[in-house]
Amino acid sequence: MNIVTKYFNCNILKDGQILAHDLWVVDGRIENPEIIFYDNKKIPDIEIDCLGSLITPGFIDLQINGAFGVDFTYHNGDGLDIVRKGLLKYGVTGFCPTIVSTTSSNYHEILPKFKRCRGDEQGAAVLGAHVEGPFISGLKHGAHSLSNIKTLENSNLIDTYGSLDNIQIVTLAPELNGSMEVIKLLSNNGIVVSLGHTSSNMETSIQAVKNGATFITHLFNAMLSFHHRDPGLIGLIACPPTVEKPLFFGIIADGTHTHPAALKIAHKVNPEGLVLVTDALSAIGLPDGIHHLGDEQIEVKNSKAYIANTNTLCGSVTSLDECMRYFIEATNCSVAEAIETVTLHPAQVLGIQQFKGTLNYGADADFVFLGPKLNVQSTWINGQCVFEHNSGAGYIVKKTT
């Protein structure tokens, strides 16, 4: 048997509860200690005192446009590696690099760079690209350049993207002609279809879900406002049209994009479907000033990002762990519920919950040590510490055999 590591004096998030349990890891996987100890007669090779820390699954961000000066829509060279490494300090162990609406030639150039990869000491896992557009509504384009928006009638997916190989999520507007056929095609090929940047009414949104859409992109933002006679896309969170597949929705809890009351409503109506996303820009981790998102120039001031010279919001500069803490403050939800919005739920969106987003036996040993204020103390991938906070990593190696 390979090296056995036992983590003790800790609380862990498991099955929706925070429990005082040890965690045992073998060869990068979480294992059942009873089998190791009683069946295999093996004692730990390494014991780690967690000093009372809370251990949670590694965080997963399904919508992040860039960070640390890297804009995924136009990144080149080692930009992806810079973000992979930098996200570790926020507890992120897996993410979907997100590309806003751009030209076909640019999709062809950059999508091949987003190959899926496992997380390691070099950074968080790349879980597949999230292409947000270009098949979206011109009326709800937000920070997307109108010149890059396309219809589905005259556009072939392969002509637009070049290949679907590295794509994990596609955000599109369901009211576009031809969208239902495209939703079926994508979902049948294992690609998550997310509804967003849309003027869709509720009936059209329901049909999109029945045809295979399973996610909503940044709920409340870039879509019709809720109306009591036609709740639009927002109404789906209260009455998802299928029971075979749950409906999930992303939401930006940065204190800017979504009012605390809206966060509270979304959580009360459908806590099981709620997924926190950052929608972070290249400016995260950088000072205020002028930066870029795709073809648009953006200005960051007072920790808020706008299209330059306007009051139009265009993504956040808030990390995922900050969003989680703000979400707890806004909704008064339990710590366990909040953590599942950045772990289990995004893993379920991608269908990888057997290995990611949980601390169940057999899952990848990707986890985060959190301090008393839910601050990230250290981040672990495959059972190896890949980030330690300067103020303390939250553990001590007690014994090595």
Secondary structure, DSSP 8 states (H G I E B T S, - for coil): ---EEEEES-EEEETTEEE---EEEETTEE--HHIIIIIS----SEEEE-TT-EEEE-EEEEEE-EETTEEGGG--TTHHHHHHHHGGGGTEEEEEEEEES--HHHHHHHGGG---B--BTTB-EE--EEEE-SSS-GGG-TTS-GGG---STT--HHHHHS-STTEEEEEE-TTSTTHHHHHHHHHHTT-EEEE-SB---HHHHHHHHHTT--EESSTTSSB----SS--GGGGGGTS-S-SSS--EEEE--SSSSS-HHHHHHHHHH-GGGEEE---B-TTTTS-SEEEEETTEEEEEETTEEEETTS--B--B---HHHHHHHHHHHH---HHHHHHTTTHHHHHHHT-TTTSS---TTSB--EEEE-TTS-EEEEEETTEEEEE-TT--S-EEEEE-
